[in-house]
Amino acid sequence: MTDLEAINTRTARRTYTGQLNKADLRRLEHAVLEANLEGGLNITLLEDGADAFGGVTNSYGMFSGVRSLFVVAGRGKEADLFEKAGHAGERLVLEAVKLGLGTCWVGGTFNRDKIAASLPHGQVLVAVITVGPIKEGRGLLEKAVGRVTSRKRKSAEELMEVDGTPPAWFTAGVEAAACAPSSNGKQPVRFHWKDGVATAAVPDDSPVQRVDLGIAKLHFEIGAGGRFALGNGAAFTPAE
Ligand SMILES: Cc1cc2nc3c(=O)[nH]c(=O)nc-3n(C[C@H](O)[C@H](O)[C@H](O)COP(=O)(O)O)c2cc1C
């Protein structure tokens, strides 16, 4: 499965059927090492984080069977940490999807204190991402929670503001970004095309929107081919 296929396949999954097998665990641990190379991040893969979700059977009501978690954390409080966390964390999501696993970013509906207390001094907890084996189709609980937590996905047209005619790679990038997860499914990131330059921005620049920005930028980069600079409103450089 390519990155783009993983983008098109992924939806938030909240019901898990068991633990990660050893082979998947090893591959994800390797992916974590690579993701942490994005400056200042300290993502870890917690093999059994069910406690933070009220145990395997409770899982905070919205989730079921949660075991493994990516704990997405890093040093410092500056806005860039949250954007980097979104970008690197979503890379792990896509790696997990390629392994046929389910994932869900979780910023709020878990016991934050429990996870935060386990972090080394000075590390800021950004979010966790549940990861694990899933059934192919979504069950009743998942469908019901999905309806409550996600709105209808916005179209690529709703996410772009263009001045003139953008190149095909810009549209491909926005289409990939339109499939990105976001907090409460709000999709706050907008992609602008003006004077031959593509930029991406969020209106409030809050920590959670910066996470959404990092996630959406990764999707755009995969769809368009190229790399965004760090920051709210930063520009994109297409690959040669
Ligand atoms: C930063 C972030 C935080 C999130 N926090 C939660 C959460 O606390 N609880 C939850 O059930 N889902 C959470 N989600 C998942 C979103 O609700 C979900 O991605 C969104 O509704 C879009 O649905 P989709 O992922 O299926 O495209 C979060 C997503 C992101 C990106």
The ligand as a Gaussian input file, in Angstrom:
#p B3LYP/6-31G(d) Opt

LIG

0 1
 C       -5.736000      16.250000      17.256000
 C       -6.926000      15.326000      17.276000
 C       -7.571000      15.038000      18.464000
 C       -8.665000      14.144000      18.503000
 N       -9.237000      13.850000      19.707000
 C      -10.230000      12.915000      19.754000
 C      -10.797000      12.551000      21.026000
 O      -10.414000      13.069000      22.071000
 N      -11.760000      11.576000      21.029000
 C      -12.187000      10.969000      19.874000
 O      -13.058000      10.099000      19.955000
 N      -11.681000      11.317000      18.661000
 C      -10.721000      12.266000      18.576000
 N      -10.158000      12.610000      17.356000
 C      -10.605000      11.923000      16.121000
 C      -11.515000      12.829000      15.288000
 O      -12.784000      12.934000      15.905000
 C      -11.636000      12.278000      13.844000
 O      -10.363000      12.206000      13.265000
 C      -12.520000      13.190000      13.018000
 O      -13.818000      13.157000      13.515000
 C      -12.527000      12.845000      11.531000
 O      -12.949000      11.531000      11.310000
 P      -12.000000      10.538000      10.491000
 O      -10.690000      10.448000      11.270000
 O      -12.732000       9.235000      10.439000
 O      -11.751000      11.140000       9.129000
 C       -9.107000      13.528000      17.301000
 C       -8.460000      13.843000      16.087000
 C       -7.382000      14.718000      16.066000
 C       -6.675000      14.997000      14.764000

